[in-house]
Amino acid sequence: MDRRTFVKASCLGSASLFLEGIDPKTFGDVTLPEPPPIQVVHGVRPEKSSLGMPGLFPGRVVEVSHSESIVRNRVSQPVIRGMIERGMKELTGEPSLRAAWAKFVEPSDIVGIKINPSGAPACCSSPEIVREIIDGVRSVGVPAGNIIIYDRYEYEIDVGSYPVLIPPGVRVVGIQDGLADSGYDPNVYCQATFFGEWENRSYMARIVSQGLTKIINVPTMKDHSASGVTGCLKNLGYGTFNNVARSHRSPFSFTDPLIGVMCSVEPLRSKAVLHIMDGMRQVWHGGPLTQVQEFIYQAGILYFGTDPVAMDTVELETIEQKRREQGVPSVWEHSPESITADAIEFYHNPHKNLFHRRPSHIASAGKLGLGVADLKRIDHGRIRLA
Amino acid sequence: MTPDRTSPENDWPGLLCDNARTGGQGIRPARAPDRVRWHIRTAGAVRSAPVLRGGVLYVTSMVGNLHAIDIEKGRQIWGFQASKPIHSTPSLSGNRVLFGSDSGKVYAVASDSGKAVWEAAAEAEVWTSPVIRDGTVFFGGADCRVYALDVDTGNKRWTQELGGRIYSTAYVSEQHLYLGCSDGKVYCLDVSSGKTVWATATGNGIDSSPALAGNTVLVGSEDFFFYALDATTGSVRWTYETGLGISSSPAVAEGVAVVGSKDGFLYALEIEGGKLRWKVRISDAVTAPPVIAAGLVCIQAGGTQAFDLATGNSAWRVGLGGAVQSAPVLTGDAIYVATNDGEVYALA
């Protein structure tokens, strides 16, 4: 297999990749710069499997909601348990929860659970959801010691208190801090120069390229100041590679196409087999780091799927709808008046943003074969439990 | 006149001041700093609190180093390299520095030379700070066990398995040991045997380290509540609800418990009945423990800040000292802080 690929910006041109029915040009008159070519050097791809993105169920998103799943900002463990059982069975069509999990993992796997702690404590992957995923993975026969909760920054994991809130034996790894299981693989990377930066490579986490055999992705639902939204794709791509903040420099962003390209890099693409999106809390402005509760909506929803593009497409529409309800600009807004360089103003004024966002990374990922970006072609099932 | 910085009065030998973890009930003066006397950079992030004895500051870091720093010169005297990251705040006992590491090992290192004296092993990481009392060192580990070792040899005296991981540093009294557990329970163990005297459930895991005030155990839980428990029976005397989980550990003084919450507020609660005396928003999330000195509450959140203990009014703030779980060391003429970025400052 040729491990080296050049992704031409011309074939990912943003103008041709907008989501169906939405023309980004509608939202302002700023001409966004064309992204540069991105050179990709893949790692070793696991044996050919149907589990890699877009996985077993392309274009399918199962939404499960429960009005008592989050009450006064507390996530209910028993309610989450029921929601995950229903969602997993609905997604897979299996009659038992164990059989549903067995579609994705087997006893010999080393399973990574990719959390998103970057908005902790206000909005991060709920430990209650992570606990149920651990239970599900263990029900198939994976030992606790072969389950690893991970993200880039250990201090964010600590702020979320994940080590305290997960079962004994399960490991917690901050890729970028400390010594154990940490660090990046110098042989797997994406290379591009966006703003003349001297370090123009982003390396894949070693734990992903060499350690894990399966990844279960647990993103949150947030608007994002550079990419529009952070969901499955951004949590995986920007949480797996280092040196990613260089893709956006005010007011411009090259998160499209970098996010999708990163998710297409092997072995990340093949190992990410399931996505459970945490919509207990939804950030409709100020993401990904905001702690301002005014812009965090306690929606009490979970999304299940194997197709990260379809899930992010649904997420984007949900965040957009919330922003419309609140009377604030679309995440596609590209007018010069919408931009501020003042972080305080950004965090407290939903009419302002730091970058001209590029949510078109979702459609770009679709073009790379990672899933379905057309809402009309997405099988979006909704289950309301209470 | 040059102050004697090696005076025993300046010693700060364990997490929140002393080896019995009196919860920051210090009476050391802490005036507003106006300059950085010195600054040193460790090789990695610091997630623990520094401790001080005899003019030497001891700091652990996430690349596995224990640094001994001369507080007169702001220079490293020696360094000790462990094999894994260190989250544990060191404790000082005699001429030894004790700390846990992510390898599961607990080290006793000679404080004058930096040479290992003994090491003992738990079966998973030890983030808690070892607590020494009457010749025994106590600590909990992520292997769900509490260990009691001979402080001279590291030989095991007893172990006790609890229902979850332990990240809460124990408070050790003459007869009992109090600590929180990730199974959501606050435990009281017998010091001599490790047997459980009582266990009281909260609604989620416990990261916070308890303090004891009179006969009341005070501790926060990730269930958003702060608990006051009867130290003899474990019965709940009162609770106070904050806006998010509590991983900060309380400091107690003058009838008040002060604790931070992830909701960004610092709370002062009356120990007698749980009445809120004041609360003040100080950061996006408060996870570090406060310390109390001479009528001031000092904490590393949004920089290093001090508040009037009686009113909660801001006394001073410096922009240095961002931390997840570190706490300042307060002495008469300087404040020592270690930061998440691996910086150590002497503020004067």
Interface residues (C-beta under 8 A of the other chain):
Chain A: N73 R74 A120 P121 A122 E154 Y155 D158 V159 S161 P163 V164 L165 I166 P167 P168 G169 D177 G178 L179 A180 Q291
Chain B: G44 A45 R47 M62 V63 G64 S83 K84 P85 D102 A124 W127 A142 D143 C144 G164 R165 Y167 S182 N204 G205 I206 D207 E222 D223 F224 G243 L244 G245 S247 K262 D263 G264 D284 A285 T287 V324 Q325 N340
